[in-house]
Structure formats: structure tokens, C-alpha cells
Amino acid sequence: MLLGFNGATTMRATFALANAAAEVKAAVDYVSPYENGDGVVDILRRWVEGEK
């Protein structure tokens, strides 16, 4: 999952769910400790709060 904001400043962070493949987890900035819907909520919550 890649979330970005294009404005005066460009922010990019990559995220993966707990049940993602090991190769995906190794390539992202943050791995949620949760799977599926709970993981998406966790990632979106962190993104809204401005964390990685």
C-alpha cells in the first residue's frame, strides 16, 4: 500500500499488512502488526497522524 500527498511538500510512505509476503515486508517503511481490515485501519490511522 502506497499513500502519498502531492502538495507543496511530497510525502511518501509504504506500508504492508502483517500477513503480507516476506518480500513485501522487507521493502516497506512500516509493517502493521495486524492483518486484513484491522491492518488497514492501523495504517490509515498512522498516516492521518503523520507517522510512518
C-alpha positions as CSV (number, residue, x, y, z in Angstrom):
1,M,0.0,0.0,0.0
2,L,1.5,3.4,-1.0
3,L,0.0,6.5,0.4
4,G,1.1,9.9,-0.8
5,F,0.2,13.6,-0.7
6,N,1.1,15.9,-3.5
7,G,1.1,19.5,-2.4
8,A,3.8,21.9,-1.6
9,T,5.7,19.0,0.0
10,T,5.5,15.5,-1.3
11,M,5.3,12.8,1.4
12,R,5.6,9.1,0.6
13,A,5.5,6.1,2.8
14,T,5.0,2.5,2.1
15,F,3.1,0.1,4.3
16,A,2.2,-3.6,4.5
17,L,-0.2,-5.7,6.5
18,A,1.0,-8.4,8.9
19,N,0.0,-11.1,6.5
20,A,2.0,-9.7,3.5
21,A,4.7,-11.8,1.9
22,A,8.1,-11.5,3.5
23,E,9.5,-9.8,0.3
24,V,6.9,-7.1,0.6
25,K,7.5,-6.6,4.4
26,A,11.2,-6.2,3.7
27,A,10.6,-3.5,1.1
28,V,8.3,-1.2,3.0
29,D,8.7,1.6,5.6
30,Y,6.1,0.2,8.1
31,V,4.6,-3.2,8.7
32,S,1.3,-3.2,10.6
33,P,1.1,-5.8,13.4
34,Y,-2.5,-6.5,12.2
35,E,-3.9,-8.4,9.3
36,N,-6.6,-7.6,6.8
37,G,-9.2,-4.9,7.9
38,D,-7.6,-4.2,11.2
39,G,-4.2,-3.6,9.5
40,V,-5.7,-1.2,7.0
41,V,-7.3,0.8,9.9
42,D,-3.9,0.8,11.7
43,I,-2.1,2.0,8.6
44,L,-4.7,4.7,7.8
45,R,-4.6,5.9,11.4
46,R,-0.8,6.2,11.4
47,W,-1.0,8.0,8.0
48,V,-3.6,10.5,9.3
49,E,-1.5,11.1,12.4
50,G,1.6,11.7,10.2
51,E,3.6,8.8,11.4
52,K,5.5,6.1,9.4
